[in-house]
Amino acid sequence: MATYKNIFWRPDMQPNEKGELFANVHLLIGYNQGSVNDFRKMADMIRETFPQATDDEICGGKVIKSTYCQGFTIVTWNAHIPKGEYPGWRQIDNGRMDYNW
């Protein structure tokens, strides 16, 4: 099962008072059923790297337009986070996403 972990840094947003940058964090998993249980597991996967992400901040859906992840299940979390190394996560500095959900 294909998995993509993306951090889209948003240079158009101001850093917060701690100097953290705003980012859109996306976790995509190919072809699971998109059940509530699937979304819970995916939210837990985001929290492995970002424990501060809460259920009321994490959103879920399905990718509706893409050349490589059409139909994938997606969970997203948007927050100010420190810029740095996040092993296993692809980081995109211009904030441009290459799929729609």
N, C-alpha and C positions, 0 to 999 in steps of 0.2 A: 504494500500500500504506500503510494507516494505521499510524502509529507514535505511541505515548504514552510519555513519560518522566516518571516520578513519583518524588518524594522524600517519604516519609511520616516526618515528625519524630515521635519518641517521647518525649513529655513525661513518661511514666511511668518512664523510665529515667534514671539518674543520669549527668551529664556525666563524662567521663574526667578524668584529672589535667591534661590540656592544655586543659580547658574545652570540648572538642568534644562535640557532642550525638549521641545514637544515632539512626540513621535506617535505614529500610528503603528501599532504592533499587530501583526496578522499571523495566524496559524491556519494553514490549509491542509486538509487531509483528503486524499482521493477516495471517493466512492464509498464512504461509509453511509449509513442510512439516514444520518441527520436526526437521530432520535434525541430525546432529552438526555438520555444516558450518554450518548456520543458527545453532545455539547458539554456535559459536565466533565467528561474525561479530557476534552480539549481545553476547557478552562483550567483544569488542574495542570495540564502541560504548560500553559502560559505561566502559571504560578510557580512552576519549577524554577524559572528564571526571574520572574517578577512577582514575588510573594505579596506585594502590596495591591495587586489586582483583585478587585472584589467582584462578586457575582453581579451586583447591580451596575457595574461599569463595563462588564464584558458583554458583547453582543454577538449573535450568531446568525448565519445565513448560508446561502448557496451561491457559488460563483455562476453568473449567468452569461458572461462574455469573456473569453480568453482563448489564446492560441495554445496554451499548455495545461490549464487547470480547469477547463469547462466542467461544471457540475460538481466540483469539489465542495466539501463542507468547509466553512470558514468561521473562525471566531476572531473578533477584533477587540483591541483595548487601546484607548488613546490616553496618553498621560505625559507629563514632564518626567523625564528620566535622565540619569547621567549619561553623557556620551562616553563610550568606551567599548571594550571588548565584550561581546556576548557570543561565546562559542556555540556554533551550530546555527546561528542566525545570520541571514544575509542582510546587510545594511545598505540602504539606498539613500544617498545624501540629498537628492533633489526632491524627495517627497512624491515623485510620480509613480503611480501604481500602474501595472501592466495587465490589469484585469478589473472587471466590474462584478459587483455582487448585489 
